[in-house]
Amino acid sequence: MFDSLSERLGSAVNSLRGRGRLTEDNIRDTLRQVRMALLEADVALPVVREFVAGVGERAVGEEVLKSLSPGQALIGVVHEELVQIMGKEATGLDLRAQPPAVVMVAGLQGSGKTTTVAKLANWLQREKKKVLIASADVYRPAAILQLERLAAAIDAGFMPSHETDNPIDIATRAVAEGRRQLADVVLLDTAGRLHIDDEMMQEVRAVHAAVTPVETLFVLDSMAGQDAVNAARVFDEALPLTGIVLTKTDGDARGGAALSARKITGKPIKFLGTGEKIDALELFHPDRVASRILGMGDVLTLVEQVHEKADQKKTEKLARKLKKGKGFNLEDLRDQLEQMLNMGGMGGLMDKLPGMGKLPDAVRAQADDSQLRRQIALINSMTPGERRHPRVINGSRKRRIAAGAGQAVQDVNRLVKQHVQMQKVMKKMSRGGPQALMRAMKGRLPPGLG
């Protein structure tokens, strides 16, 4: 989502990186570029004005101009002001209430509201909470069925409802059922609309009054830009919103919604929807997002994703195998590729690594998940013996493997060569630990990682 903003904003502030001396003139020129970058990213004009004024005031002061490295100091100021706009820290859900704590989700139709309810349930279950889901959306065709199937996919509790039911009755029944099942949290999906109208607002207010939720979240579609932020403000006038969930952040949105939402509504962004999968939801950390925007990466989130989504048993098994001096075979390579896809693929990993924004567009374009899937297909086309002992793969076997995966023999050759290179790296790592790994990768890492 932040690619375009990151590129424009990064080029503006990075032009000052490393300069021994700054003047008011080149700071003013940089701030003009920053202003244009924010406006093109669809950031609300009042937010742009406040941000540029805040950076400008600090930039011409002693904090930057008299710093030993003023260019670096200015980038630090921009980072801090970005954090200030988006909120100082991650907030998460406040569930301090007599169980079951009710979390009500509202938003416009098409914003990803129903899927977000399931993602929240999945996130809460990872936090060891017992969840009951209910749908009070009696207007959109198959909305209740969709949520029921999503609940089944994550093995979460679901309270059935019907299109002929009254939304207020559904909400009160859900709370009673949650209490009966000793649920920690009741997640309530409400009806969305294509536009804001008085009838919808009256209904959603009545549902809110009936169940008094501890959290009332507004699902905001990041692709809709300022229209979505304005809708959130209208909802906030009708309901006591406690936070925002920003969806579709893996798309080509310009990033303005993330920077504007908190300042315009006064409500914190609590979560980011980062994809279509049910586990593609992460806590919103303003400081980490600010670092991502400025091309500094987000290593902390990457480490958390590895811990949550990587198959710990397979990882430990591979570590023991390497420690014993056994080879890194193609089955091991397939496991690593599959885990990479599970963590958001190449694009998701590159967004969180420092320096990736400086790579040429041609290089970034090669970071395509389809290539990973093609390699997995080739490995699946092999026999177990070929995966464990790649040396037996001769010309005739390569032709059979390529045909089985619908690819060319050259693709098999490329995969085998890549495996040999990775095998060498793994061997060095098993002998000398992380330091040996870095020496083995010296010269192969992208700029900013070497």
Secondary structure, 3 states (H helix, E strand, C coil): CCHHHHHHHHHHHHCCCCCCCCCHHHHHHHHHHHHHHHHHCCCCHHHHHHHHHHHHHHHCCHHHHCCCCHHHHHHHHHHHHHHHHHCCCCCCCCCCCCCCEEEEEEECCCCCHHHHHHHHHHHHHHCCCCEEEEECCCCCCCHHHHHHHHHHHCCCEEECCCCCCCHHHHHHHHHHHHHHCCCCEEEEECCCCCCCCHHHHHHHHHHHHHHCCCEEEEEEEHHHCHHHHHHHHHHHHHCCCCEEEEECCCCCCCCHHHHHHHHHHCCCEEEEECCCCCCCEEECCHHHHHHHHCCCCCHHHHHHHHHHHCCHHHHHHHHHHHHCCCCCCHHHHHHHHHHHHHCCHHHHHHHHCCCHHHCCHHHHHHCCHHHHHHHHHHHHCCCHHHHHCHHHCCHHHHHHHHHHHCCCHHHHHHHHHHHHHHHHHHHHHHHHHHHHHHHHHCCCCCCCCC
